[in-house]
Amino acid sequence: MKELFTTKRLCRAGIIAALYVALTYAFGAISYNGILQIRPAEALCILPLFYIEAVPALWVGCMLANLASPFIIYDVPIGGLATLIAAVLTYLAGRYIRSNWLKVAVGGLAPVLVNAFVIPVIIVFLCNGYEGAASVAYWINFGSLCATEALWVYVLGGLLYFTVYRLRSKNVRVFM
């Protein structure tokens, strides 16, 4: 059995978490802008298809990034948990699916759907206290988050996936 906590894996996890935080902070307030979140860090959510250490790295990175959220009290624990669940599901897709295109399609679906269902709960119900039209606001936020999350996960994350795949097939040690 492979050792779980190797120096290489711990370093890779630290780099993934740091990249998630840096990419989120680089876009400032628009990373947390409810209906239209510009968060290219979500492309990193594809990495559990390759690396088990990406699962806790994304969780920690998301929680640290959400420290700057205007919804901090809910966004850190609930947003972090949503990222953890999505990362675990993405990792499982990577373990059981062999086709690269199918891995990306199914593995990318987890962060898109989990975030699209969970984040509007934070924005609409926990933080804004909408009266009456809350269900409409929830589904509008859901659709918007599906679109923006899919953009980052499938476009930027897909490019990341095939780049890492190509580097691994060339036996570049850092990516093995």
Helices and strands as residue ranges (DSSP letters): H 7-26, G 28-31, G 40-49, H 54-65, G 66-68, H 72-74, I 75-79, H 80-96, H 100-120, I 121-128, H 134-150, I 151-156, H 157-169, G 173-175
